[in-house]
Amino acid sequence: MKRLVAFIDDSLKGRFDALELETIKRALCTELLGVSALSYYTKDELPPSAERDLRLKAALDRLKKGEPLQYVIGSTPFCGLTFRVDSRVLIPRPETAELVEWVANDSGMNGTLLDIGTGSGCIAVSLAHRLAGWRVQGWDISDGALEVARLNNVQNGTNVEFSKVDILNVPEQEYRFDVIVSNPPYVMDSEKAQMEKTVLDYEPHSALFVSDYDPLLFYRAIAVFGKRALNKDGRIYFEINPLKADSMAALLSTEGYHDIELRKDIYGKQRMIKAIL
Ligand SMILES: C[S@@+](CC[C@H](N)C(=O)[O-])C[C@H]1O[C@@H](n2cnc3c(N)ncnc32)[C@H](O)[C@@H]1O
């Protein structure tokens, strides 16, 4: 164990701060290499394994190039569950877990819920896990994301129905939901310059970015769709770009929603909005 940890330390020297390095070491040893947490902390010596050394070296090479730890490990914790992630899906963020918490706390015993732009399925699967009596659906335009979401559904023992739907072109048919939730692409192209290189180089741009010319494109489409798909007193929840909080409240009001409520995330940024139809 000491040898492995020293090898990781040596390979990643100077690239991460002490806290990040500790997280990486623990994740590589326990999640990638399958060492028990006890052995990791007690620094038990492991029998030599060429296969393990090769796997570790490949992971370290990817980290050195700047790939996010979650993609290298292939999974991430979210809302108390574990989600598979790869380059086809956005890595679930802590802010999004706060949105899940808000929706779950507002929801009773049963109902119907749709997650638009589901990605890894983190919102839909976490809510299905929390809200056992609910029928939960998840939509995305990306075949790759839907594949990952379906794996996460099975892995977490939930029963979400995933479908390929373009929210900008929803098929004409009858929809009935009590709740719609979405974390659509919301980072403006002009914000790219301030983003971390690991995000820009590795996470799917189709999940992140919108044009500066119409930053609320997805929100408007979802709010308009909500008017035909939500039951009376149906609720809509979004994760939002803090720079657009006021415009989002105005948009929902213009589209006929009421009881509009903005909430800040743990970092103190206006990150979520809820409204009632
Ligand atoms: C910001 S990611 C959110 C992923 C996940 N819900 C989360 O919170 O981590 C946005 C998702 O919207 C999907 N998306 C982009 N354009 C779409 C469209 N026109 N219709 C449906 N989904 C779309 C992307 O493929 C991506 O998975």
The ligand as an SDF file (V2000), in Angstrom:
LIG
                    3D

 27 29  0  0  0  0  0  0  0  0999 V2000
  -26.4480   20.3450  -18.1800 C   0  0  0  0  0  0  0  0  0  0  0  0
  -26.6690   18.6860  -18.8050 S   0  0  0  0  0  0  0  0  0  0  0  0
  -27.5910   18.0100  -17.4380 C   0  0  0  0  0  0  0  0  0  0  0  0
  -27.3860   16.5530  -17.2430 C   0  0  0  0  0  0  0  0  0  0  0  0
  -27.9810   16.0200  -15.9270 C   0  0  0  0  0  0  0  0  0  0  0  0
  -29.4090   16.2520  -15.8800 N   0  0  0  0  0  0  0  0  0  0  0  0
  -27.3110   16.6660  -14.7330 C   0  0  0  0  0  0  0  0  0  0  0  0
  -27.9780   17.4810  -14.0620 O   0  0  0  0  0  0  0  0  0  0  0  0
  -26.1380   16.3790  -14.4490 O   0  0  0  0  0  0  0  0  0  0  0  0
  -27.8780   18.9730  -20.0660 C   0  0  0  0  0  0  0  0  0  0  0  0
  -28.3930   17.7490  -20.8040 C   0  0  0  0  0  0  0  0  0  0  0  0
  -29.3370   18.2080  -21.7920 O   0  0  0  0  0  0  0  0  0  0  0  0
  -29.2160   17.4270  -22.9560 C   0  0  0  0  0  0  0  0  0  0  0  0
  -29.7540   18.1790  -24.0970 N   0  0  0  0  0  0  0  0  0  0  0  0
  -29.1170   19.1230  -24.8510 C   0  0  0  0  0  0  0  0  0  0  0  0
  -29.9360   19.5530  -25.8250 N   0  0  0  0  0  0  0  0  0  0  0  0
  -31.1170   18.8700  -25.6790 C   0  0  0  0  0  0  0  0  0  0  0  0
  -32.3550   18.8730  -26.3940 C   0  0  0  0  0  0  0  0  0  0  0  0
  -32.5480   19.6690  -27.4650 N   0  0  0  0  0  0  0  0  0  0  0  0
  -33.3410   18.0480  -25.9840 N   0  0  0  0  0  0  0  0  0  0  0  0
  -33.1490   17.2290  -24.9040 C   0  0  0  0  0  0  0  0  0  0  0  0
  -32.0110   17.1780  -24.1930 N   0  0  0  0  0  0  0  0  0  0  0  0
  -31.0010   17.9920  -24.5690 C   0  0  0  0  0  0  0  0  0  0  0  0
  -27.7220   17.1270  -23.0480 C   0  0  0  0  0  0  0  0  0  0  0  0
  -27.4780   15.9930  -23.8630 O   0  0  0  0  0  0  0  0  0  0  0  0
  -27.3360   16.9480  -21.5850 C   0  0  0  0  0  0  0  0  0  0  0  0
  -27.3770   15.5950  -21.2250 O   0  0  0  0  0  0  0  0  0  0  0  0
  1  2  1  0
  2  3  1  0
  2 10  1  0
  3  4  1  0
  4  5  1  0
  5  6  1  0
  5  7  1  0
  7  8  2  0
  7  9  1  0
 10 11  1  0
 11 12  1  0
 11 26  1  0
 12 13  1  0
 13 14  1  0
 13 24  1  0
 14 15  1  0
 14 23  1  0
 15 16  2  0
 16 17  1  0
 17 18  1  0
 17 23  2  0
 18 19  1  0
 18 20  2  0
 20 21  1  0
 21 22  2  0
 22 23  1  0
 24 25  1  0
 24 26  1  0
 26 27  1  0
M  CHG  2   2   1   9  -1
M  END
$$$$
